[in-house]
Amino acid sequence: MNEPSNGHRQGEAGWFSARCIFRLGSDPASQLYEERLTLWRAEDFDQAIALAEAEALGYAAEQPDMTFAGLVQAYRLFDEPGHGAEVFSLVRESGLEPQAYLTRFFDTGKERQGDASPDA
């Protein structure tokens, strides 16, 4: 696996975030998917992914009717975790305009989320 160079030396422990996907329920009419980000201190991507995958399997086993979907995406942080630190980034190629892209991947109408207060 090629690791992007972001100021870290090979074999030097760093902070990684990992995104794992879980399915809740088994009935296609009512099942949900959860995307979950976790932080890991690891030597490299392989170790971070192994740690995240093991934790994801345990997390899914503790939840009723939950299955780990088998996807782990990892990101090596450039900085130590802290206020405003970037903890995950995924770049996707797409010819969609911004609103169509958001609708396709992030705002399908099926998300369980609320609106932020305008005062927040």
Buried (B, 14 or more C-beta within 10 A) or exposed (E): EEEEEEEBEEEEEBBBBBBBBBBBBEEEEEEEEBEBEBBBEBBBBEBBBBBBBEBBBEBBEEEEEBBBBEEBBBBBBEEEEEEEEEBBEEEEEEEEEEEEBEEEEEEEEEEEEEEEEEEE
